Amino acid sequence: MKQILSSIILLFILLMSCDSIVTYESFDDFPVYEGNDLGATYSKSGTTFKMWSPEAQEVKLNLYSAGDGDNLVETFAMKKAKNGVWTFKIKGDVESSYYTYKVMQKGQWLQEKPDLYAEAVGVNGQRSMVVDLSTTDPKGWENDKRPAMKNYTDIILYELHIRDMSIHESSGAKNKGKYLAFTESGTKSPQNLTTGMDHMKELGITHAHLLPTFDHKSIDETRLDEAQYNWGYDPLNYNVPEGSFSTDPYDGKVRIREFKEMVKAFHDNGIRVILDVVYNHTGQTEDSNFNQLVPNYFYRQNLEGGFSDASACGNETASERYMMRKYMVESVKHWVNEYHLDGFRFDLMGIHDIETMNEVSAAVRAIDPTIFVYGEGWTAGASPLPSEQQALKANTYKMEKVSAFSDDLRDGLKGSVFEHEQRGFVSQGKGMKESIKFGIVASTQHPQLDYKAVNYSDAPWASEPSQTISYVSCHDNHTLYDRLKISNPEASEAELIQMHKLAETIVLTSQGVPFIHAGMEMLRTKNGEENSYQSPDEINQIDWNRKAEYIDLFNYYKALIALRKNHPAFRMPDTEMIQEHLEFIDTDGENFLGYQIKDNANGDSWKNILVLLNGSDLNKTIALPKGEWTLVNDGSQINESGIGRKRSGSLTVKARTPLILMKN
């Protein structure tokens, strides 16, 4: 009898303890919250905290007086509301206080974590901060405006890492490695040449693409006196700037204000700002903020029930789930509204679903239709999301105003990034000609292309030219110079520079949106290192002494950018215009091609433009189309008024050289 009674009492206790446990058969059954006030909503009279965790039994809100250390002020039990939301309001002014959440799940308290919707954090991002964001606005912020832009094809992207641009002694910057380095004008190299912001303005780029600058995990912000480096593809807090680039990572407001000062400085200098975003995975998996506050929901699972890993970083997020999609959309809107950003580059965009990317694009363009969205149209591994739903390069045509990188052109120019000795069009590689033509027409439909001969794509994948990012190198893999040196060990430096210039000439005269890796205009090297994501400054930094050493190359790149900006024929905004005005001419040889842009394309002042590209190691002679042609680019200099006498009949193109001619 006693045994029966004990069993009944035990069962009663278990039933009582399970009373608050809510479980769902699948993540699709989770209630969703459609409001836009998750996180901390501050006012002087009180701050309301809302967090979403449908299966939580209890949630604690911890309030601290600082972003780190033993300074707990009070712990509050949050109240369960509708649709999986937990809420609590602290009366009075708690601005500049810090807070965390702690969730009980299946009878166990999980780890203490910052708010997923945190808009400010303390050192190392371990605690969220209650903040009045208006107090972080720099002087003149209310008057900050985006530089003018007409078409996406007018964009010239310049990819940089915050620290790389100013950490070297030759940068002349006071705030080395910091956001504020970009607010400094008049910085000079030891040879009295422009550096930093003045250099970018002199070069002529239109958009600065910042490698991940949201709060990431790898850098210990309490040890900034020690040498540390990371690209930042290990997300911690998505809606907050990285603290290591600020002058004080302990005060949550400082990084926000200094990030805004940087953006304003770019805008004041006529340059827009793109943020590289990494919503496809988190820097931690089991211990991540997502997983400790809402276990498993924000991630995809494999067949065994574990974390799927298309990112090759231990996990992949589930953008197709309502609250993850909502999170991404609200996050990019926050960056646009609060930080005045002008676009986003999505890391491993192929992990995300097409519907989410279309919602992201629509949401930011509703704020400003000139905001630009693009990404990597691939994954790093297999995903359980069906391929027809993935935002892959091949599915770009299904997306609205979303662009993808052209690895077709990239590897066509220099050889596969996975086979370091392989050569490309500019280095006498075979079989790349059609891939280069595909890049020139920005991956669109063109009647003169043999799509079956393109390296990676057997059909056009861009509906419009602005959906293609044309490039030859980026932060990933070797710099262009290092790669050419590896695959052409017998070449002299002068020959490597010729190949380098030819490759970038093709990028900057192709249709689509050109992309430049910072420093390649001064023959950037990482001393042959390929994956420098956590290599020291000695590998990653921009050495501004190279600008003087390779000033001819810099001046060529500068003139090439000016040529593109001055002549709209190189940046036609729609596919039909390219089909009508761009015509390839018959040329012999694997590494020699030419094309003509005819009839004042896109309102160009030049009636006809002839582009000849010789990637072989032999001089090539070609019969010119009828009439007299003015040479404007001979591969070493660019002069829009003309170089030498007018040409007609035939013309010899030197090895590893581009020529551009015009006729009115």
Secondary structure, 3 states (H helix, E strand, C coil): CHHHHHHHHHHHHHHHHCCCCCCCCCHHHCCCCCCCCCEEECCCCEEEEEEECCCCCEEEEEEECCCCCCCEEEEEECEECCCCEEEEEEECCCCCCEEEEEEEECCEECCCECCCCCCCECHHHCCEECCCHHHHCCCCHHHCCCCCCCCHHHCCEEEECCCCCCCCHHHCCCCCCCHHHHHCCCCECCCCCECHHHHHHHHCCCEEEECCCEEECCCCCCCCCCCCCCCCCCEEEEEEECCCCCCCCCCHHHHHHHHHHHHHHHHHCCCEEEEEECCCCCCCCCCCHHHHHCCCCCECECCCCCECCCCCCCCCECCCCHHHHHHHHHHHHHHHHHHCCCEEEECCHHHCEHHHHHHHHHHHHHHCCCCEEEECCCCCCCCCCCHHHECCHHHHHHCCCCEEECHHHHHHHHCCCCCCCCCCHHHCCCCCHHHHHHHHCCCCCCCCCCHHHCCCCCCCCCCCHHHEEECCCCCCCCCHHHHHHHHCCCCCHHHHHHHHHHHHHHHHHCCCEEEEECCHHHCCCCCCCCCCCCCCHHHHCCCCHHHHHCHHHHHHHHHHHHHHHHCHHHHCCCHHHHHHHEEEECCCCCCEEEEEECCCHHHCCCCEEEEEEECCCCCEEEECCCCCEEEEECCCCECCCCCCCCECCEEEECCCEEEEEEEC
